[in-house]
Amino acid sequence: MRVAAIDCGTNSVRLLVAERADGGGLVDLDRRLVLTRLGQGVDATGRFHPDALARTLTAFADYADVIAGFGVDRLRLVATSAARDASNRGEFFAGARARLGVDPEIISGDEEAGLSFRGALTALPDVAAPAMVMDIGGGSTELIVGAGGAAPSIDHGLSLDIGSVRIRERFLASDPPTAGQLAAATEHIDALLDGAGIDFAAVATWIGVGGTATSLSALNQRLPEYDRTKVHGSTMTRAALHDLAVHLLTSTVAQVRALPSMHPKRADVICAGALIADRVGARMPVELTISESDILDGIALGLLQS
């Protein structure tokens, strides 16, 4: 069986076409990403911007051609933080249906967290428990604590309204952000983390998934261009993460965009994502491990097992 999973987030639209591997994992047939910034201005206006919606629907049309070429048996399109918050999501639904032939599923933060955890722990099944998966998206951040193995299990998971796009638009308006803006953003992030109900000090394995974590790994390794084989399974010390966050938060967008491996459309928000990761890191007793397997893999695994 071949399946296609589409994850439509606040900053990116991603596609995975896969089939089952021996042992219960996945064989990737096609994996791609388009940064459409669907969540542009949603935090302030509560609506999808027409340009952002158009960019996203164009990506859906392109993905429809890819999916048709593979002859998939099942397709699932999930939409996350931005779609939960937009009042004009009817236009989004109609556009997706016309291009892909399915309705988007606007999943809850809890389901988003569960899918991310399943994807990450299926690729890294033997890590020490409890493991915490951190998925910093454009509009929200998922923190999920549990154990791996053949059937990953979740003890605690939640979704917080802090993401790279949301924090950048709400707090970090200057280029680079001012000290006052940084202080306000840090206070906001810390308040949500302190109220998360997670025993950070007890975590034995800390795993980062999603575009923020993978981009930070590539920058930390000083890769000349992005290479997912070098990113997956890589590690970052908390000190290295902090130093990188400081560097990004004190650089202009133009300076960040010029860094090797940096996707130009992520350059303006990676500083906010790095700040969130750094504030989580300040509470962690272990270094950060990066996984290229995430919510997309969790969606595909669910399609293959349902």
TORKOL-4160 file (C-alpha; in steps of 0.2 Angstrom, whole numbers, padded with zeros to 4 digits, m for minus):
306
<pt num="1" X="0000" Y="0000" Z="0000"/>
<pt num="2" X="0006" Y="0018" Z="m0004"/>
<pt num="3" X="0000" Y="0032" Z="0006"/>
<pt num="4" X="0002" Y="0051" Z="0005"/>
<pt num="5" X="0003" Y="0063" Z="0020"/>
<pt num="6" X="0001" Y="0082" Z="0019"/>
<pt num="7" X="0005" Y="0093" Z="0034"/>
<pt num="8" X="m0001" Y="0110" Z="0032"/>
<pt num="9" X="0006" Y="0121" Z="0045"/>
<pt num="10" X="0008" Y="0140" Z="0049"/>
<pt num="11" X="0024" Y="0141" Z="0040"/>
<pt num="12" X="0026" Y="0126" Z="0028"/>
<pt num="13" X="0016" Y="0114" Z="0018"/>
<pt num="14" X="0025" Y="0097" Z="0018"/>
<pt num="15" X="0021" Y="0081" Z="0008"/>
<pt num="16" X="0027" Y="0063" Z="0011"/>
<pt num="17" X="0023" Y="0048" Z="0000"/>
<pt num="18" X="0028" Y="0032" Z="0008"/>
<pt num="19" X="0025" Y="0013" Z="0009"/>
<pt num="20" X="0028" Y="0001" Z="0023"/>
<pt num="21" X="0045" Y="m0005" Z="0027"/>
<pt num="22" X="0050" Y="m0022" Z="0034"/>
<pt num="23" X="0049" Y="m0021" Z="0052"/>
<pt num="24" X="0035" Y="m0008" Z="0053"/>
<pt num="25" X="0043" Y="0008" Z="0048"/>
<pt num="26" X="0042" Y="0018" Z="0032"/>
<pt num="27" X="0050" Y="0018" Z="0015"/>
<pt num="28" X="0050" Y="0036" Z="0008"/>
<pt num="29" X="0045" Y="0037" Z="m0010"/>
<pt num="30" X="0044" Y="0056" Z="m0010"/>
<pt num="31" X="0047" Y="0070" Z="0003"/>
<pt num="32" X="0046" Y="0088" Z="0000"/>
<pt num="33" X="0042" Y="0105" Z="0007"/>
<pt num="34" X="0036" Y="0122" Z="0002"/>
<pt num="35" X="0037" Y="0137" Z="0013"/>
<pt num="36" X="0020" Y="0146" Z="0010"/>
<pt num="37" X="0018" Y="0156" Z="0027"/>
<pt num="38" X="m0001" Y="0152" Z="0028"/>
<pt num="39" X="m0001" Y="0159" Z="0045"/>
<pt num="40" X="0004" Y="0176" Z="0039"/>
<pt num="41" X="m0004" Y="0189" Z="0050"/>
<pt num="42" X="m0017" Y="0176" Z="0057"/>
<pt num="43" X="m0011" Y="0180" Z="0075"/>
<pt num="44" X="m0016" Y="0198" Z="0073"/>
<pt num="45" X="m0031" Y="0197" Z="0061"/>
<pt num="46" X="m0039" Y="0180" Z="0064"/>
<pt num="47" X="m0040" Y="0178" Z="0045"/>
<pt num="48" X="m0030" Y="0170" Z="0031"/>
<pt num="49" X="m0021" Y="0183" Z="0021"/>
<pt num="50" X="m0027" Y="0181" Z="0002"/>
<pt num="51" X="m0009" Y="0180" Z="m0004"/>
<pt num="52" X="m0004" Y="0167" Z="0009"/>
<pt num="53" X="m0020" Y="0157" Z="0005"/>
<pt num="54" X="m0015" Y="0158" Z="m0014"/>
<pt num="55" X="0003" Y="0152" Z="m0010"/>
<pt num="56" X="m0004" Y="0137" Z="0000"/>
<pt num="57" X="m0017" Y="0132" Z="m0013"/>
<pt num="58" X="m0003" Y="0132" Z="m0027"/>
<pt num="59" X="0007" Y="0120" Z="m0017"/>
<pt num="60" X="m0008" Y="0109" Z="m0015"/>
<pt num="61" X="m0010" Y="0109" Z="m0034"/>
<pt num="62" X="0008" Y="0104" Z="m0036"/>
<pt num="63" X="0007" Y="0090" Z="m0023"/>
<pt num="64" X="m0009" Y="0083" Z="m0032"/>
<pt num="65" X="0002" Y="0080" Z="m0047"/>
<pt num="66" X="0015" Y="0071" Z="m0037"/>
<pt num="67" X="0002" Y="0061" Z="m0028"/>
<pt num="68" X="m0006" Y="0056" Z="m0044"/>
<pt num="69" X="0010" Y="0050" Z="m0051"/>
<pt num="70" X="0013" Y="0038" Z="m0037"/>
<pt num="71" X="m0005" Y="0031" Z="m0038"/>
<pt num="72" X="m0007" Y="0032" Z="m0019"/>
<pt num="73" X="m0021" Y="0021" Z="m0010"/>
<pt num="74" X="m0024" Y="0034" Z="0004"/>
<pt num="75" X="m0021" Y="0052" Z="0007"/>
<pt num="76" X="m0023" Y="0062" Z="0023"/>
<pt num="77" X="m0021" Y="0081" Z="0024"/>
<pt num="78" X="m0020" Y="0089" Z="0041"/>
<pt num="79" X="m0020" Y="0107" Z="0046"/>
<pt num="80" X="m0013" Y="0113" Z="0062"/>
<pt num="81" X="m0011" Y="0130" Z="0072"/>
<pt num="82" X="m0015" Y="0143" Z="0058"/>
<pt num="83" X="m0030" Y="0134" Z="0052"/>
<pt num="84" X="m0037" Y="0132" Z="0070"/>
<pt num="85" X="m0036" Y="0151" Z="0072"/>
<pt num="86" X="m0043" Y="0158" Z="0055"/>
<pt num="87" X="m0061" Y="0163" Z="0053"/>
<pt num="88" X="m0061" Y="0162" Z="0034"/>
<pt num="89" X="m0055" Y="0144" Z="0034"/>
<pt num="90" X="m0070" Y="0139" Z="0023"/>
<pt num="91" X="m0060" Y="0146" Z="0008"/>
<pt num="92" X="m0046" Y="0135" Z="0013"/>
<pt num="93" X="m0057" Y="0120" Z="0014"/>
<pt num="94" X="m0065" Y="0123" Z="m0003"/>
<pt num="95" X="m0048" Y="0126" Z="m0011"/>
<pt num="96" X="m0040" Y="0111" Z="m0004"/>
<pt num="97" X="m0055" Y="0100" Z="m0009"/>
<pt num="98" X="m0054" Y="0106" Z="m0027"/>
<pt num="99" X="m0036" Y="0103" Z="m0029"/>
<pt num="100" X="m0033" Y="0087" Z="m0019"/>
<pt num="101" X="m0050" Y="0079" Z="m0018"/>
<pt num="102" X="m0050" Y="0078" Z="0001"/>
<pt num="103" X="m0056" Y="0089" Z="0015"/>
<pt num="104" X="m0042" Y="0095" Z="0027"/>
<pt num="105" X="m0043" Y="0089" Z="0044"/>
<pt num="106" X="m0040" Y="0103" Z="0057"/>
<pt num="107" X="m0033" Y="0093" Z="0071"/>
<pt num="108" X="m0032" Y="0097" Z="0089"/>
<pt num="109" X="m0015" Y="0102" Z="0097"/>
<pt num="110" X="m0016" Y="0085" Z="0107"/>
<pt num="111" X="m0018" Y="0075" Z="0091"/>
<pt num="112" X="m0004" Y="0085" Z="0083"/>
<pt num="113" X="0007" Y="0081" Z="0098"/>
<pt num="114" X="0003" Y="0063" Z="0097"/>
<pt num="115" X="0007" Y="0062" Z="0078"/>
<pt num="116" X="0024" Y="0071" Z="0081"/>
<pt num="117" X="0029" Y="0059" Z="0095"/>
<pt num="118" X="0024" Y="0043" Z="0085"/>
<pt num="119" X="0034" Y="0049" Z="0070"/>
<pt num="120" X="0050" Y="0054" Z="0080"/>
<pt num="121" X="0050" Y="0038" Z="0092"/>
<pt num="122" X="0047" Y="0026" Z="0077"/>
<pt num="123" X="0063" Y="0032" Z="0069"/>
<pt num="124" X="0072" Y="0033" Z="0086"/>
<pt num="125" X="0065" Y="0018" Z="0095"/>
<pt num="126" X="0079" Y="0014" Z="0108"/>
<pt num="127" X="0081" Y="0030" Z="0116"/>
<pt num="128" X="0081" Y="0031" Z="0135"/>
<pt num="129" X="0064" Y="0035" Z="0144"/>
<pt num="130" X="0056" Y="0047" Z="0148"/>
<pt num="131" X="0059" Y="0055" Z="0131"/>
<pt num="132" X="0052" Y="0072" Z="0127"/>
<pt num="133" X="0049" Y="0077" Z="0109"/>
<pt num="134" X="0049" Y="0096" Z="0105"/>
<pt num="135" X="0040" Y="0101" Z="0089"/>
<pt num="136" X="0042" Y="0120" Z="0086"/>
<pt num="137" X="0030" Y="0125" Z="0072"/>
<pt num="138" X="0026" Y="0142" Z="0065"/>
<pt num="139" X="0011" Y="0145" Z="0076"/>
<pt num="140" X="0012" Y="0132" Z="0091"/>
<pt num="141" X="0025" Y="0121" Z="0100"/>
<pt num="142" X="0021" Y="0103" Z="0105"/>
<pt num="143" X="0029" Y="0095" Z="0120"/>
<pt num="144" X="0026" Y="0077" Z="0122"/>
<pt num="145" X="0034" Y="0065" Z="0135"/>
<pt num="146" X="0033" Y="0046" Z="0134"/>
<pt num="147" X="0043" Y="0031" Z="0129"/>
<pt num="148" X="0048" Y="0023" Z="0113"/>
<pt num="149" X="0049" Y="0005" Z="0108"/>
<pt num="150" X="0038" Y="m0005" Z="0096"/>
<pt num="151" X="0022" Y="0005" Z="0102"/>
<pt num="152" X="0027" Y="0022" Z="0107"/>
<pt num="153" X="0017" Y="0028" Z="0122"/>
<pt num="154" X="0013" Y="0045" Z="0128"/>
<pt num="155" X="0013" Y="0050" Z="0147"/>
<pt num="156" X="0010" Y="0069" Z="0145"/>
<pt num="157" X="0008" Y="0080" Z="0129"/>
<pt num="158" X="0002" Y="0098" Z="0126"/>
<pt num="159" X="0002" Y="0111" Z="0113"/>
<pt num="160" X="0007" Y="0129" Z="0117"/>
<pt num="161" X="0003" Y="0144" Z="0107"/>
<pt num="162" X="0021" Y="0149" Z="0104"/>
<pt num="163" X="0029" Y="0147" Z="0087"/>
<pt num="164" X="0042" Y="0155" Z="0076"/>
<pt num="165" X="0029" Y="0165" Z="0066"/>
<pt num="166" X="0018" Y="0169" Z="0080"/>
<pt num="167" X="0032" Y="0175" Z="0092"/>
<pt num="168" X="0041" Y="0185" Z="0078"/>
<pt num="169" X="0025" Y="0194" Z="0073"/>
<pt num="170" X="0019" Y="0197" Z="0091"/>
<pt num="171" X="0035" Y="0202" Z="0099"/>
<pt num="172" X="0051" Y="0204" Z="0088"/>
<pt num="173" X="0046" Y="0217" Z="0076"/>
<pt num="174" X="0063" Y="0225" Z="0074"/>
<pt num="175" X="0077" Y="0219" Z="0063"/>
<pt num="176" X="0087" Y="0213" Z="0073"/>
<pt num="177" X="0075" Y="0213" Z="0089"/>
<pt num="178" X="0078" Y="0225" Z="0102"/>
<pt num="179" X="0083" Y="0220" Z="0120"/>
<pt num="180" X="0066" Y="0226" Z="0126"/>
<pt num="181" X="0057" Y="0215" Z="0113"/>
<pt num="182" X="0068" Y="0200" Z="0117"/>
<pt num="183" X="0064" Y="0202" Z="0136"/>
<pt num="184" X="0045" Y="0203" Z="0132"/>
<pt num="185" X="0046" Y="0187" Z="0121"/>
<pt num="186" X="0056" Y="0178" Z="0134"/>
<pt num="187" X="0044" Y="0182" Z="0148"/>
<pt num="188" X="0029" Y="0176" Z="0138"/>
<pt num="189" X="0038" Y="0160" Z="0133"/>
<pt num="190" X="0044" Y="0156" Z="0150"/>
<pt num="191" X="0027" Y="0159" Z="0158"/>
<pt num="192" X="0019" Y="0146" Z="0146"/>
<pt num="193" X="0033" Y="0133" Z="0149"/>
<pt num="194" X="0032" Y="0136" Z="0168"/>
<pt num="195" X="0014" Y="0132" Z="0167"/>
<pt num="196" X="0016" Y="0117" Z="0156"/>
<pt num="197" X="0015" Y="0104" Z="0170"/>
<pt num="198" X="0031" Y="0095" Z="0163"/>
<pt num="199" X="0045" Y="0089" Z="0174"/>
<pt num="200" X="0059" Y="0094" Z="0163"/>
<pt num="201" X="0072" Y="0089" Z="0175"/>
<pt num="202" X="0067" Y="0071" Z="0174"/>
<pt num="203" X="0068" Y="0070" Z="0155"/>
<pt num="204" X="0081" Y="0057" Z="0149"/>
<pt num="205" X="0081" Y="0060" Z="0130"/>
<pt num="206" X="0076" Y="0077" Z="0122"/>
<pt num="207" X="0071" Y="0076" Z="0104"/>
<pt num="208" X="0068" Y="0090" Z="0092"/>
<pt num="209" X="0058" Y="0088" Z="0076"/>
<pt num="210" X="0051" Y="0100" Z="0063"/>
<pt num="211" X="0059" Y="0114" Z="0053"/>
<pt num="212" X="0066" Y="0125" Z="0067"/>
<pt num="213" X="0075" Y="0110" Z="0075"/>
<pt num="214" X="0082" Y="0103" Z="0059"/>
<pt num="215" X="0087" Y="0121" Z="0053"/>
<pt num="216" X="0096" Y="0124" Z="0069"/>
<pt num="217" X="0106" Y="0108" Z="0068"/>
<pt num="218" X="0111" Y="0112" Z="0050"/>
<pt num="219" X="0117" Y="0129" Z="0056"/>
<pt num="220" X="0126" Y="0122" Z="0071"/>
<pt num="221" X="0135" Y="0110" Z="0060"/>
<pt num="222" X="0139" Y="0123" Z="0048"/>
<pt num="223" X="0133" Y="0113" Z="0033"/>
<pt num="224" X="0137" Y="0121" Z="0016"/>
<pt num="225" X="0120" Y="0115" Z="0011"/>
<pt num="226" X="0105" Y="0107" Z="0020"/>
<pt num="227" X="0108" Y="0088" Z="0021"/>
<pt num="228" X="0095" Y="0078" Z="0030"/>
<pt num="229" X="0106" Y="0063" Z="0032"/>
<pt num="230" X="0118" Y="0073" Z="0042"/>
<pt num="231" X="0104" Y="0082" Z="0052"/>
<pt num="232" X="0095" Y="0066" Z="0057"/>
<pt num="233" X="0102" Y="0059" Z="0073"/>
<pt num="234" X="0113" Y="0074" Z="0076"/>
<pt num="235" X="0115" Y="0082" Z="0093"/>
<pt num="236" X="0117" Y="0099" Z="0100"/>
<pt num="237" X="0123" Y="0104" Z="0118"/>
<pt num="238" X="0112" Y="0116" Z="0127"/>
<pt num="239" X="0127" Y="0129" Z="0127"/>
<pt num="240" X="0129" Y="0127" Z="0108"/>
<pt num="241" X="0110" Y="0130" Z="0106"/>
<pt num="242" X="0110" Y="0145" Z="0117"/>
<pt num="243" X="0125" Y="0153" Z="0108"/>
<pt num="244" X="0116" Y="0150" Z="0091"/>
<pt num="245" X="0100" Y="0158" Z="0097"/>
<pt num="246" X="0110" Y="0173" Z="0103"/>
<pt num="247" X="0119" Y="0174" Z="0086"/>
<pt num="248" X="0102" Y="0173" Z="0077"/>
<pt num="249" X="0093" Y="0186" Z="0088"/>
<pt num="250" X="0107" Y="0199" Z="0086"/>
<pt num="251" X="0108" Y="0197" Z="0067"/>
<pt num="252" X="0098" Y="0205" Z="0053"/>
<pt num="253" X="0087" Y="0195" Z="0042"/>
<pt num="254" X="0099" Y="0198" Z="0028"/>
<pt num="255" X="0113" Y="0191" Z="0038"/>
<pt num="256" X="0103" Y="0176" Z="0043"/>
<pt num="257" X="0098" Y="0173" Z="0025"/>
<pt num="258" X="0116" Y="0173" Z="0019"/>
<pt num="259" X="0121" Y="0159" Z="0031"/>
<pt num="260" X="0124" Y="0142" Z="0022"/>
<pt num="261" X="0110" Y="0129" Z="0023"/>
<pt num="262" X="0098" Y="0143" Z="0028"/>
<pt num="263" X="0081" Y="0142" Z="0018"/>
<pt num="264" X="0078" Y="0160" Z="0013"/>
<pt num="265" X="0060" Y="0160" Z="0017"/>
<pt num="266" X="0064" Y="0154" Z="0035"/>
<pt num="267" X="0077" Y="0167" Z="0039"/>
<pt num="268" X="0065" Y="0180" Z="0046"/>
<pt num="269" X="0057" Y="0168" Z="0059"/>
<pt num="270" X="0071" Y="0156" Z="0064"/>
<pt num="271" X="0077" Y="0168" Z="0077"/>
<pt num="272" X="0060" Y="0166" Z="0086"/>
<pt num="273" X="0061" Y="0148" Z="0084"/>
<pt num="274" X="0078" Y="0147" Z="0091"/>
<pt num="275" X="0073" Y="0158" Z="0106"/>
<pt num="276" X="0059" Y="0145" Z="0110"/>
<pt num="277" X="0071" Y="0130" Z="0109"/>
<pt num="278" X="0084" Y="0139" Z="0120"/>
<pt num="279" X="0071" Y="0143" Z="0133"/>
<pt num="280" X="0066" Y="0124" Z="0133"/>
<pt num="281" X="0084" Y="0120" Z="0134"/>
<pt num="282" X="0087" Y="0131" Z="0149"/>
<pt num="283" X="0076" Y="0118" Z="0158"/>
<pt num="284" X="0083" Y="0102" Z="0151"/>
<pt num="285" X="0096" Y="0091" Z="0159"/>
<pt num="286" X="0102" Y="0083" Z="0143"/>
<pt num="287" X="0107" Y="0088" Z="0125"/>
<pt num="288" X="0096" Y="0090" Z="0110"/>
<pt num="289" X="0094" Y="0076" Z="0098"/>
<pt num="290" X="0087" Y="0080" Z="0081"/>
<pt num="291" X="0075" Y="0069" Z="0071"/>
<pt num="292" X="0070" Y="0071" Z="0053"/>
<pt num="293" X="0055" Y="0060" Z="0057"/>
<pt num="294" X="0040" Y="0069" Z="0064"/>
<pt num="295" X="0021" Y="0073" Z="0061"/>
<pt num="296" X="0022" Y="0068" Z="0043"/>
<pt num="297" X="0029" Y="0051" Z="0047"/>
<pt num="298" X="0016" Y="0049" Z="0061"/>
<pt num="299" X="0002" Y="0053" Z="0048"/>
<pt num="300" X="0008" Y="0040" Z="0036"/>
<pt num="301" X="0010" Y="0027" Z="0049"/>
<pt num="302" X="m0007" Y="0029" Z="0054"/>
<pt num="303" X="m0014" Y="0028" Z="0036"/>
<pt num="304" X="m0004" Y="0011" Z="0034"/>
<pt num="305" X="m0010" Y="0004" Z="0050"/>
<pt num="306" X="m0028" Y="0009" Z="0049"/>
